[in-house]
Amino acid sequence: MEAKRDVNKKKITGIVVKDRMDKTIVVEVEKVFQHPKYHKYLKRKKRYKVHDEKNVCKLGDMVSIIEARPISKDKRWLLKEILKKEEPFLVQKEVVGDDTGEI
């Protein structure tokens, strides 16, 4: 019964650009289309507020979202799954002076 309910709902893939709100993330979706007259390919970006019940998404994650009933004034999307987690990078301390060990 669960699969039948999701058949007619829109599904979109995007990247998390904000995650500071409680149980809400902002997902940016980029679409590429061809201009009807000039035949040039254009990129358009749109941001969606998505309900993240468990606050599992972090900045930079690639996620799949699904259309839902209105949850708040701006939220009409639910987090379906995290497709790719963003790996945090380590920041190394800057070395002051030369590497010989002499001061």
C-alpha positions in Angstrom: 0.0 0.0 0.0 2.9 2.3 0.7 4.3 2.1 -2.8 0.9 2.9 -4.4 0.7 6.1 -2.3 4.0 7.5 -3.7 3.2 6.9 -7.4 1.7 10.2 -8.3 4.0 12.4 -6.2 6.8 14.5 -7.6 10.4 13.4 -6.7 13.4 15.8 -7.0 17.1 15.5 -6.3 19.1 18.3 -4.9 21.9 19.5 -2.6 21.4 20.8 1.0 22.5 24.4 1.3 21.1 25.3 4.7 20.5 23.1 7.8 20.3 25.5 10.7 16.6 25.3 11.3 15.1 22.7 13.6 13.6 19.8 11.5 13.9 21.8 8.3 16.6 21.9 5.5 16.8 24.0 2.4 17.5 22.0 -0.8 18.7 23.7 -4.0 17.7 22.0 -7.2 19.4 22.9 -10.5 17.5 22.3 -13.8 19.0 22.6 -17.3 16.7 23.4 -20.2 17.1 24.6 -23.8 15.7 28.0 -24.7 12.9 27.5 -27.3 14.0 30.3 -29.6 17.8 30.6 -29.2 18.5 26.9 -28.5 21.0 27.8 -25.8 21.1 25.6 -22.7 20.3 27.5 -19.5 20.6 26.6 -15.8 17.9 27.6 -13.3 18.2 27.0 -9.6 15.3 26.8 -7.1 15.3 26.3 -3.4 12.8 24.2 -1.5 12.2 24.0 2.3 12.1 20.3 3.2 10.9 18.6 6.4 13.7 16.6 8.0 12.2 14.9 11.0 15.4 13.5 12.6 17.8 16.3 11.7 20.1 13.8 9.9 21.0 16.0 6.9 24.1 18.2 6.9 25.4 20.9 4.6 26.4 19.6 1.2 24.5 16.3 1.3 22.8 15.1 -1.9 19.2 14.2 -1.1 16.0 13.0 -2.7 12.8 14.7 -1.7 9.2 14.0 -2.3 6.1 16.1 -2.6 3.8 16.1 0.5 0.9 17.9 2.1 1.5 21.4 3.5 3.5 21.1 6.7 3.9 24.8 7.4 3.7 28.1 5.5 6.6 27.2 3.2 7.3 23.5 3.7 5.6 21.2 1.1 8.3 18.6 0.7 9.6 15.6 2.8 13.0 14.1 2.9 12.9 10.7 1.2 16.6 9.6 1.4 20.2 10.8 1.6 21.9 9.8 -1.7 25.4 10.9 -0.9 26.9 12.3 2.4 29.3 15.2 2.2 32.6 14.2 3.7 34.1 16.7 6.1 37.6 17.9 5.3 40.3 18.3 7.9 41.8 21.7 8.3 45.6 21.6 9.0 47.3 24.1 11.2 49.5 26.6 9.4 53.2 26.2 10.1 54.9 29.4 11.1 58.6 29.8 10.2 60.7 27.1 8.5 60.4 23.4 8.8 63.9 22.8 10.2 62.8 22.9 13.8 65.0 25.9 14.7 63.5 28.9 16.2 
